[in-house]
């Protein structure tokens, strides 16, 4: 059944203006009968003004009368000619304009740290196109020089739960251990550069240069 507009306000009106039972009102408004009873007792929805479901086209007076005469019947919402908004079930989630510029950085991070993810998975996680992902992979993206790989979870572009699920699915499909731990050979740290030898230990290479010519040693 279609969701009732302002369910608690509708319940307040039905309690005050009809002889419907708490169960009937709760079933129509999506509320527990005890919550409806709390509204009737003034313990719940205090200060909420009742909303007439007949005036806004959600119920008809005939339907209310039918259910008042039969306490086992449930209210049926009136058919409306007003187009209802469609629920989006697929496709990338909406990303605020302020965060869209962070998408290439997030893609670069995923490519670097989770190469097992497919372009389709990255596209769903970040909400970007496969063309953009391919350009970042082959370094033909127009802003490649300025990309800074950053964690998409910290950027707010996806949740850690969604990222973990994608990683496990990708590793399972590739025949790798379905674990979130780094796999052997991944994320290897670069060997640290050797420390520069102190100037005083570099023989004659000091900040004063070679002074042996000014102070010859005695034989």
Secondary structure, DSSP 8 states (H G I E B T S, - for coil): ----TTHHHHHHHHHHH----HHHHHHHHT--HHHHHHHHTTSSSTT-----TTTTTS--HHHHHHHHH-TT---------S-------SS-----HHHHTTHHHHHHHHHHH-TTS-HHHHHHHHT--HHHHHHHHTT-STTGGG-----HHHHTSS-HHHHHHHHHHHHHHTTS---SS--TTSS-----------GGGSTT-STT---TTTS----
